[in-house]
Amino acid sequence: MRKLLTILASFAAVSAMAAETTLTVNVTNTAQTARHAVPVVVSVDGTTASALVTLNGKEVPCQLDDMDDDGLFDELSFLTDMQKKEKQTFTVTLSTDGEPRKYEPSTYGYVGLRDRDKSAKVQKHQQVCSVTWPATTNPYNYIYPHGAVMENDMVGFRVYADHRQSIDYYGHRLLKADVAETGFYTTQEQRDKGYGEDVLYTGSTYGCGALHGWDGTKNVMFQNSRNHTQTVVCQGPVRTVLDITNKGWRPYEGCKPVDVRTRYILYMGHRDVETQVQFSRTVADVPLSTGIVDIVEGSQEYTDKAGLRGCWGRACAGNNPKVYDTITVGLGIYIPKEYYKGDSHFTNGKEHLPDQAYVELVGTTTDFMRYWFTSTCHIETFGFKGQDEWFEYLKEWKKELQSPANIVVIKTEVIKYRE
């Protein structure tokens, strides 16, 4: 009995053992220009429970995320401002004990089930983490607000919960996240107080950067899939991540089915969204496309015919000027050269609708691809003065994406201690 108690006591001591791992993270700005809100992402193992990031002894807000929904943290992220060619050294302390530190939330992610009680004075839409539906179902009018949302203080987007999965754009008047209050459906009273609003009509196009297939003349959406899922992976002080998953997609007759997970990452301080596409197999046999809606009304296009595409023109959400204001919008998309296949354009031929798009033909010989999209609108009090300024911004944006910060992680110390 005494021996058993000794064994149990020893086991309890081991189980109560906690550990701290110290990492040195060197971040170098490789560009000749200063940069704002540079994302730094560090992989962590499943034992991490809390983290502290410091720069020159000052605490930096950080975010621990469970990217695969297994209940364990996979990634640590934080942001930093850098001067040209600057090198910064961060100290990261990872602990197997405690909980993630609390910081002011700066990004927003949401998907909900719509409250169908029209008699209620205040509708109570129910927030969910994830929603899956079969291809035979169209939940567009049952998901609030018509699809998963991501937002920071500069831009907001929603991914429509139907076969299109087009990306709609919510413009901000002030540097202030407000979709949680407006639900993408801003009232006139809220507009008068400086809230943002839905500013884009996407139709049957990509909107601002959705991934689709390509049949040689127009986009191929996700009707022919087994099921679809929208998931809010995380939100916090650093970033919001949405996953849009299509199982068993067959973009053309005879195509071997493929699962497609499109991950959208929106960082605080950014007007652009990083898009990571993971396929369940190599997809050299699958013609793909993305792009931006051709706004039509006064639309001006920019392309460098090397992966950068932009437009500037007047847009009206819902294509309904009786309900929505007509607003000048700028859109942009950048495809790295390893995925870029060429430019195109299509129109779905629907009369009186701006249902056409500037197309970027894309593809990969592997099971992965990445690209970015961005946006602006004239109601921004912090935005761009006109078309020329927007197109110049897109050129600089591409240069910055082509010269990412160099990040080196060094494990410097592991300390174990008893509680």
Sequence and secondary structure as in RCSB ss.txt:
>XXXX:A:sequence
MRKLLTILASFAAVSAMAAETTLTVNVTNTAQTARHAVPVVVSVDGTTASALVTLNGKEVPCQLDDMDDDGLFDE
LSFLTDMQKKEKQTFTVTLSTDGEPRKYEPSTYGYVGLRDRDKSAKVQKHQQVCSVTWPATTNPYNYIYPHGAVM
ENDMVGFRVYADHRQSIDYYGHRLLKADVAETGFYTTQEQRDKGYGEDVLYTGSTYGCGALHGWDGTKNVMFQNS
RNHTQTVVCQGPVRTVLDITNKGWRPYEGCKPVDVRTRYILYMGHRDVETQVQFSRTVADVPLSTGIVDIVEGSQ
EYTDKAGLRGCWGRACAGNNPKVYDTITVGLGIYIPKEYYKGDSHFTNGKEHLPDQAYVELVGTTTDFMRYWFTS
TCHIETFGFKGQDEWFEYLKEWKKELQSPANIVVIKTEVIKYRE
>XXXX:A:secstr
 HHHHHHHHHHHHHHTEEEEEEEEEEEE  SSS EEEEEEEEE  TT  EEEEEETTEE  EEEE SSSSSS  E
EEEEEEE TT EEEEEEEEESSS         EEEEEE    TT SS   EE SEEEEETT   TTTEEEEEEEE
E SSEEEEEESSSS  EEEEE SSS   HHHHTT   HHHHHTT  EE    TTS BBT  EEE SSSEE SSSS
SEEEEEEEE SSSEEEEEEEEEEE SSTT   EEEEEEEEEETT SEEEEEEEESS  TT  EEEEEE   EEEE
EEE SSSEEEEEEEEEGGG TTTS EEEEEEEEE  TTTEEEEEEEE   TTS  EEEEEEE  SSSEEEEEEEE
EETT TTS SSHHHHHHHHHHHHHHHHS  EEEEEEEEEEEEE 
